[in-house]
Amino acid sequence: MSTFLTSPALLAGLKAAAEPTRLRLLRICAQGELTVGEITRVIAQSQPRVSRHLKILCDAGLLVRFRERHWVFYRVPLSGPEAELVGNVLQNLAIEDSDFMVDQQRLEDVLAERARLASGYTAELRQPPVSDEQLSTAVRKLLGSRPVGDLLDIGTGTGRLLRFLGESAEHAVGVDISSKMLLIARTNLQAAGLSHCMVRHANMYQMPFTNGSFDTITIDDVLNEAEDPAAAVAEAARILRATGCLLLIEKISSVNGVGDLEKAGPSRWLRDAGLACNTTVLVPEKRPAIVLCLGQKKDAAKRAA
């Protein structure tokens, strides 16, 4: 943090934080991603006033602002000197402060309402063919001792893979094109205490990330219903780092031996994207089978072998 300490940005950050309402905003936004409306309800001030405070914090880099369809969300930054400054400021705040205690109760009420809405959407979803425990065990076994690093879950849905791997990730983001699923995932991550994980609205065919951005990419039960699964896997391969791995999880109606596995969609899509499919696992042994395929860029796969 030495560069930041000698920078004018430090003074700007401290000045932005040195106001009671803005300290309250930092405190609640450190607990997850919140909309302007949700923040206004927690702070119990007018939206124009809250928006002015949010802008000051964003201009100083102490909050991150992003748009998701019709909503604007705010959260604290997850990395960089600004994130460290926010962490240091919040660490020294008294937990028993009366304003913060009231804010916390209101925040819990807001999140409970969000959870009720998400549960209504969840009730509409079909039940997965295997339990979370079964799939989590298979995923961890397949990844082995590889560090998760920077994690991306494409078509995150309920955020299941983020919940499995998020705790081991340096940074984690899930993307989905459905606002309903993003609400469910965001609620589940909040409940799991994974505040360093985030979800974003994005199209899996045109990801808003530069080449080689992630160490681990997962796509869980999405591709069989996709219009062009091969294109989605190719796009995932583009943003995969040279030493990273891409995990595909899909259902296959019929599997008769290794030959069928090699011809199955997930293995074929990985090879078409220029990746080596070095491991395939079935979970469980029933129909439809759940197939897990782990792909790596070929140079990395050769070195691993």
FENVEN-V28925 format. One line per field, one symbol per residue. phi: phi as a letter, one per 40 degrees, with the letter a starting at -180 (. if undefined). Layout:
phi->???
This chain:
phi->.ccccccdccccccccccadcccccccccccicbcdcccccccgbccdccccccccccccgcbbbabbfcbbbbacccagcccccdccccccccccdcccccdccccccccccccccccccccccccccbcdcccdcccccccgccccgcbbbcgcfcgdccccbdccccbabbbaccccccccccccccccgccccbbacacccaccbcdgcbcbbbbbfbccbccacccccccccccccdbcbbbbbacbcabbgcdcccccddcccccccgbcccabbbaccabccbbbbbbbccccccccc
